[in-house]
Amino acid sequence: MAHIVVIGAGVGGMPAAYEIKDALGKNHQITVVSNHEYFQFTPSNPWVAVGWRARKDICFPVAPFLKKRNIEFIPSGVQEIKPDENQIVLANGTVLDYDFLVIATGPNSPLMKYPDWDHRAALLIQFVLLNMQKKLGITGKLLLKNLVLL
């Protein structure tokens, strides 16, 4: 059984967790970690700003939705990623082991400091997902088939 950790519960992390769970089924553990306990549909932020929507219309708590899909949720930010140990250290002090890590933290990614970061990130994510698919023995499916960039 593999443990896949998804950092981020936004427009990248939530679909990533759902699609990975659908592709892998019950035999693998998926955990979503986020410093926010809610999902906010960010494309609707302008509507809130001009008063056409209320914040409650574009936000919802993620824990109940993830629980329905048997996906664990940890409401804590990430303090440190230890790739050599396959661990992340959460802001609350918890150390979480993983087999695969998906970083879906949004547009403030550290990759933004590199030229052409979006193309490189997309290729890197595609490589990681294909590697995950191969190691877990998934055939006939491409994980996150709709993924462009997290």
C-alpha atoms as one frame of an Amber mdcrd trajectory, in Angstrom:
protein
   0.000   0.000   0.000   1.351   3.416  -0.975   0.737   6.618   0.941   0.240
   9.637  -1.332   0.281  13.051   0.325  -1.195  16.064  -1.450  -0.127  19.450
  -0.110  -2.856  21.985  -0.815  -6.646  21.832  -0.812  -7.389  24.321  -3.563
  -8.251  24.100  -7.243  -5.192  21.893  -7.837  -5.049  19.786  -4.681  -8.694
  18.772  -4.362  -9.048  17.423  -7.930  -5.602  15.799  -7.624  -6.663  13.938
  -4.468  -9.990  12.865  -6.009  -8.469  11.640  -9.266  -5.603   9.817  -7.560
  -8.103   8.115  -5.241 -10.285   7.130  -8.215  -7.276   5.746 -10.083  -5.771
   3.858  -7.137  -8.880   2.706  -5.311  -9.048   1.471  -1.730  -5.648  -0.201
  -1.584  -3.713   3.041  -1.144  -3.902   5.870   1.379  -4.392   9.472   0.236
  -3.849  12.356   2.648  -4.509  16.035   1.917  -2.618  18.579   4.018  -3.588
  22.248   3.973  -3.140  25.293   6.157  -6.802  26.128   5.424  -9.757  24.007
   6.520 -11.838  25.246   3.608 -11.798  25.202  -0.175 -12.175  28.581  -1.832
 -13.063  28.766  -5.507 -10.569  31.525  -6.299 -11.870  32.320  -9.795 -14.960
  33.758  -8.064 -12.978  36.159  -5.841 -13.722  39.122  -8.155 -17.456  38.501
  -7.703 -17.017  38.730  -3.929 -14.990  41.907  -4.317 -17.757  43.650  -6.279
 -20.514  42.302  -4.045 -22.081  39.901  -6.553 -21.309  36.870  -4.336 -20.747
  36.357  -0.636 -17.685  34.524   0.682 -19.941  31.698   1.891 -20.992  31.154
  -1.745 -17.451  30.345  -2.883 -16.074  28.489   0.165 -16.826  25.205   1.880
 -15.102  23.036   4.514 -13.029  20.311   2.857 -12.931  17.677   5.615 -16.473
  16.280   5.123 -16.048  15.993   1.343 -12.685  14.260   1.618 -14.001  11.919
   4.310 -16.798  10.768   1.971 -14.084   9.635  -0.476 -12.017   7.987   2.296
  -9.292  10.617   1.948  -7.631  11.778   5.148  -7.413  15.521   5.823  -4.885
  17.214   8.086  -5.549  20.932   8.681  -1.990  22.126   9.156   0.550  24.001
   7.130   3.804  22.364   6.062   6.925  23.514   7.865   9.481  21.437   5.956
   9.744  18.862   3.185  12.407  16.174   3.657  12.611  14.468   0.250  15.549
  12.230   1.205  13.493  10.756   4.054  10.130  10.892   2.209   8.709  12.973
   5.043   7.040  16.297   5.601   7.068  18.160   8.892   3.799  19.909   9.612
   3.460  23.259  11.368   1.840  21.446  14.292   5.006  19.327  14.728   3.660
  16.100  13.213   6.043  14.214  10.929   4.231  12.547   8.040   5.796   9.792
   5.924   4.864   9.485   2.249   5.630   7.317  -0.739   4.581   9.980  -3.256
   4.146  13.703  -2.751   2.016  16.063  -4.837   2.648  19.753  -4.196  -0.431
  21.714  -5.242   0.013  24.947  -3.327  -1.096  27.295  -6.053   0.474  30.225
  -7.867   2.928  31.094  -5.080   5.020  28.051  -5.927   8.797  28.293  -5.440
   9.023  27.248  -9.106   7.891  30.758 -10.098  11.412  32.110  -9.639  12.597
  30.108 -12.656  12.141  31.182 -16.284   9.425  29.161 -18.033   8.448  27.706
 -14.648   4.995  26.677 -15.803   6.292  24.450 -18.621   8.966  22.870 -16.453
   6.523  22.291 -13.588   3.986  20.689 -15.926   6.645  18.346 -17.336   7.913
  17.510 -13.850   4.412  16.771 -12.575   3.701  14.609 -15.621   6.939  12.672
 -15.041   6.159  12.150 -11.331   2.628  10.937 -12.076   3.791   8.552 -14.797
   6.442   7.218 -12.418   3.802   6.756  -9.700   1.553   4.957 -12.190   4.389
   2.605 -13.202   5.496   1.833  -9.634   1.944   1.112  -8.471   1.248  -1.117
 -11.481  -1.610   0.914 -12.943  -2.188   0.087 -16.596  -4.640   1.554 -19.047
  -5.129   4.763 -17.052  -3.213   7.976 -16.862  -3.388   9.484 -13.423  -4.794
  13.010 -13.435  -5.653  12.840 -17.104  -7.043  16.378 -16.972  -4.073  17.856
 -15.161  -2.279  20.711 -16.837  -0.544  22.325 -13.886  -1.201  22.312 -10.154
